[in-house]
Amino acid sequence: RYMVFRYDLPLETFDTFFAEKAEWDEGLEKISETTRKKLRQMLFRFMRDAEIISADNRILASPISSALQSLLAEQQGIVSVLPGAQFQARMQ
């Protein structure tokens, strides 16, 4: 979602992701609805606690160190997958 400038992360994105993975994994397919909802709740809580998403489920830019920026500059294209990395690179 970040790559296409869609910074919102609704709960339904987890449901879609989970359903797609369950098509390939028999174990996931057998998980109850209650367990799936609890997994979703915990994942979003962890992402908020880690400041990956905001309280209103929006993807947050991640500050990166200058050492990491230097390393990433050597790896063409990988910077584009880190939220906030392009902005920081332009600020330098």
HELIX and SHEET records of a PDB file:
HELIX    1   1 TYR A    2  VAL A    4  5                                   3    
HELIX    2   2 LEU A   11  ALA A   22  1                                  12    
HELIX    3   3 GLU A   26  GLU A   29  1                                   4    
HELIX    4   4 GLU A   33  ASP A   49  1                                  17    
HELIX    5   5 SER A   66  GLU A   74  1                                   9    
HELIX    6   6 ILE A   78  VAL A   81  5                                   4    
HELIX    7   7 ALA A   85  MET A   91  1                                   7    
END                                                                             
